[in-house]
Amino acid sequence: MDFDFAAEQPKLLMLMYGLIAFVLVVGGLLLLLDVVPAFFARRREARLIAAATSGALPPARPRKPAEGRFARLLDVVPAFLARRRQARLVARRRKPTEGLFALFFLLPTALLLLIGLVVPAIRTTLLSFMDGHSENFVGFDNYTWMFSEDSIVRVLINTLVWVLLVPLVATSIGLLYAVMVDRARFEAVAKSLIFMPMAISFVGASIIWKFVYAFRGAEQDQIGLLNQIMVSLGGEPQQWLLNSPLNTLLLIVIMVWIQAGFAMVVLSAAIKAIPADIVEAARLDGVTPWQMFWQVTLPSIRPALIVVVVTITIATLKVFDIVRTATNGNYDTSVIANEMYNQAFRYGQSGHGSALAVFLFILVIPIVIYQIRNLRQQREG
């Protein structure tokens, strides 16, 4: 196969421009991260030297060495006050420099958040009050449509089922894994195998489980694990992903399979962090393993449990890949994120899609606020 450089010249030029832009941007950032901190460090060092020089005490008048406790106080107190005054001068001059130094690193992040989060959020909120073509103001009609359309109500119910089941089941299974694997003989190997689904993308996991749920006619050999088990037990193969509401529960299994490993890792670390003296005291009191779990382990890892449940809940509210890959949202399996994509990009109804996006954002806010308050209480406690 011949390659015509002349015909592909525009593409090659675009590739070259992209490489040059990448080198300039990345190289410029690395240069800034190397030069600017060194500049601020030298500037701060110069100010510290200047502050130390200007804050030096004038030479004391020679006097005869005094004796006794009062004499030692006369020697110590002036030196202490001088050091305290010098430290205040240094701190007073250090604060502006440290503020500029912190601002230099925070400014790019704040700018990216403004461009990638704040501005789109405001624009999406405005579009949710417009019609499908974003031309006319329709008020709350899009939100009224959301709760009056039967298909969208089905979507909201599906999302509620996901949010109720996935965090509860995934956290419970992860906690069970953590307790069983803790201090086991092959703990590292077992944890690696359990955590492995977290390394797979949601799309990859969905494709794997589509093979598990695959259907073929009764006269054909089954390639789906679940249908092969059914046939081996004397049953008939089923089209699992087409039967509602069972198909939604089967999609939830995929999410639980992925998130259980995350829950296991976090909770296992929390269990290992329980002080050994508490565990030994409980054992000396003669508690049973069941009592140990409910009265010692569970209360001790409560903060980690909250973190796991909150994290999995937010991930579940945003679930899109699993539904999109497995069923494309058909057969009554769609959720808010998938329907938001359909309305905005497939059906051309940007108002409906924006309303669903805003509603999803509103659902996430109380969870985030609760997590922030919980972290503050832990920090203060």
N, C-alpha and C positions, 0 to 999 in steps of 0.2 A: 504493500500500500504506500503510494507516494504522498509526500507531505509538501504542499505548495506554500512556501513561505510568503509569497506575494499575496496570496488570497487570505492568509491568516495574519497578515501584518497588523491590521487594526486591533485584533485580539491580543497579539503579542505586545503591542504598545500599551494597551490598557493594563496588561499584566505587569509590564515593567513599571508603569506609573504607580500601580498599587504597591509593588515592592518598595519603590523609592519612598512613597508616602509612609509605608509601615516603618521603614528604617528611620525616617526622620522623626516620626512621632515617638516611637519607642526609644530611639537614641536620645531625643530631646528630653523625654521624661527621666531617663536614667541619668543624664547629665545634670538635670535640675536636682534630682534626689541626691546627687553627689556633691554638687557645688554649693547649693543653698544651705544645707545643714552645716557644712564646713564654714561658710561665711558667717552664719549666726553664731557658731561656736567661737570663732575668733573674736567676733564683736563682743560676745558676752564675757570672754576671758579678759579682753582689754578693759571692759567696764569694771570687772571685779578687781583688776589690778589698780585701776584708778580709784575705786571706792576704798580699797584697802590703804592706798597711799594717803588719800585725803582724810581718812578716818583715823590715822595714827595719832597716838597721844603725844603731846609735847613732852620733851624730856623732863623728868621730875627733878626737883631741887635735891641736891645731896643732903642727906640727913643721917643722923646717927642711927645705927641699928637699934630698934626698940626691943624690949623684952616683954614677955607676958602675953595673955590672950588678947588684950586690947590692941597691942602692937601688931599681932598677926592679922586682926581685922582691918587695921589701917593699911596693911599690905595687900590683902586679898580683895576687899570690896571695890577699890578703884579699878583694879584690873578686870574684875567681873563686869562692872558697869561699862567699861570701855569695850570689852568684847561684845556685850549686848548691843551697844550703840552701833558698833561696826557691822554686826549681823543684820540689824534693821536697815542700815544703809544699803548693804548688799542686796537684801531681799527686795527693797523698794526699787532698786535699779534693775533687778533681774526680771520683775514681773512684766514690764512692757515687752522685753525681748522674747520671753517665753510665750507671751500672747501672740506676737507676730509669727513666731515659729509654729505655734499650733494652728494659727489661721492659715498659714501657707499649706499645711497638709489637709485641713478641713475644707478649704474653699473648693478644690476639685470635686470632692465627694458631695458637698452641698449643691454645687452646680449640676452634677449628674442627677442627683435626686430631684432637683427642680425641673430639669428637662425631661427626665424619664418617669417621674412619678407625680409630682404636684401638678404640672401643666396638663398632662393627659387626664388626671382625675377631674380637674376642673372642667376640661373640655367634654369629657364623657358625661358629667353631670348636666352640663348645658344641653348636650344632644339628647339626653333622656326626656327633655321637655319639648322636643321638636318632633316633626313628623318623620316618616321613613326616609325622605329625601333631604332632611335637615334644612328645610326652607321655611316652614311655618311653625309658629309656636302653638302647641296643643295642650299645654298645662300638664295635668296629671293623667291624661288619657292613656299613656303608655303603662302607667302603674295600675290603672283600672283594668286594662286589658290583661295584665299579668295575672290578676286574681279572678278574672271572669272567664278566661279561655280555658276550656276543659283540658286541652293538651298541655298547657303551661302549668295548670294546677297539678297535673300528673307529674310534671317535671319537678315541681316544688316538693311533692310528696316523696318522690324518689330521692331527692337530695336530703330530705329529713331522715329517711331510712338509712342512707349512707352515713350521715353524721351520728346517728344514734348507735349503729352497729359497729362500724369500723373502729373507732377509738376504744370502745369497750372490749370488743373481741380481741383486737390486736394487742392491747395493753395486757389483757388477762393471759393470753398465750405467751407474750413476751416475759411476763412475770413468772409464769410456770417454767418456761425455759431457763430463766435466770436462777430460780431456786434449785432446779434439778441439775443444772450444769455446774453450779457453784462448787468449787473444790472437787470436781469429778476427776477421774484419772486422765481422760483425754479432753480436758476442758478447752484447750486452745483449738483443737481440731473441731470439736463440736460447735464452738462459737463461730468459727470460720464458716462452717457449713450452714449454720442458721442465719448468719449475717449475709451470706452470698446473694440472696435475692435483692438486697439493697444496692448491690453493685450493678444490677440490671436495670435498664431504663423501663419506664412504664410501658412503652410500646413493645419492647422485647418481651417483657413478662406477659403482656396480653397475647402476643403471638404464640408463646409457649402454651398458655392455657387454652387458646383456641384449638390447638391440637388435642389437648386433653378433652375438650368438649366436642370434638369433631364428630360429624354424623355421616353414616353411610347406610344404604338400604339393608334390610335384613338378609338379603341374598348375597351381600358383599362382605368381604373381610373388613372389620372395623379397624380404623387407624386411631380413633380416639380412645384414650385410656378408660374414660368413664363408661362409654358405650361397650367397650370390650368386657368390662366387669359385669355390666348388665347382661350381656349375651352369655357370659360364662355362668351366671346364676340362673339362666333360663328365662330371662326377660327379653323385652324388645328394645332395640336402640331408640333413643329419644333425640329430638332436635332441641337440645338443652337451651340454646341461646334464643330460641324463638318462642318459648313458653313463658308468658308473664303470669305472676311476678317472680317465678323461680329464676328467670334469667338475671334479674337485678341482684338476687342473692348470690348467684354464681359469679357475677362481676365483682361483688364485694369480697368474695373469697380471694380474688387476685390481689386486691389492695391489702387485705389482712396478711396474706403470704409475704408481701413486700415489707410491710411496716412492723411485723412481729420481730424481725431481726433487729431493727432499730430500737424497739422497746427493750429487747433482751440485753443489748449492750449497755444502755443507760442504766437500767435497773440492776444489772449485775455489778456495775461499778458502785452503785449506791449501796448494795448489800455488802460488798467488800469494805466499804467505808464505815460500817457500823463498828463502834468501839468494841474491842475484844472483851473488856471488863464487863460490859453490859451483857454480852452473850454468856460469859462464864458465870456471872451472878444468876442469870436466869436458869442455867443448867444446874447450879448448886441448889436452887429452890425446887428442883425436880419438875420443871415444866415439860410437857410432852412436845413433840415436834409441831403438832397442830397449834398448841398454845404459843409456842415460840414464834410461829409465823404470824399469828393474829395479834399478839401482845407485844412482840419485840420487833420483828422484821418489818411488818407493814407500817407501824407508826414511825419507824426510823427512816424509811424511804419515802415518806409521804411527799416531800418536796420534789423528788425525782419523778414520782408518779404523776404529779400535776404537770410537770414539764412535758412528759411523754404524751399525756392525754391532750394537752393544749396543742402541741406540735402536730400530732396526728389529726386532730380535729381541723386545724387550718388546712393541712394538706388534703384532707377529704373534701372540704368545701370547694376547693379549687380543682378537684379531679376532672380531667378532660381526656387524657391520653387513653386510659383504659376503655372508656365508653366509646371513644372515637374509633379505636382500633378493633375492638371486639364486635360491636354491633352497629357502629355509626349512629348510635342514638335511636335506632329503630326498635320496634316491638316493645314500646313502652319502657325503654331503658335510659332515656335521655336525662341528663342532670343540668343544673343551671349553667355551668361553664360551657357545655356542649351546645345547649340551646342558644346561649348568647352568641356563639360563633355562627350557628346556623342563621339566626335572625339578621345578624349584621353583615355577613359575608356571602351567604348562599341565597338568602331571600331579599337582600337589599333593604332591609328594614333597620336602619341604623338607630332609630328611636327606640324600637323594641329591644334591640341588642344592648343599647346603652342603659336602658332601664333595668335590664337583668344584671348588667355589670354593677350598677350602683347598688342594687339590692344585695348582691353578693358581698360588696364592700361593707355594707351596713351590717351584714351578718357576722363579718369577721371582727369588726370594731370591738364589741363587748368582750370577745375572747382575748384580744390583745390587751385591753384595759385590765382585765382580770389578771393576766399574766404579769403585767407591769406592777400592779399593786402587790401581787404575791412575791415578786422578787424584791420589792422595797421592804416588805415586812421581814423577809428572810435576812436582808442586809442589816436592818435595824435590830433584829433579834440576835 
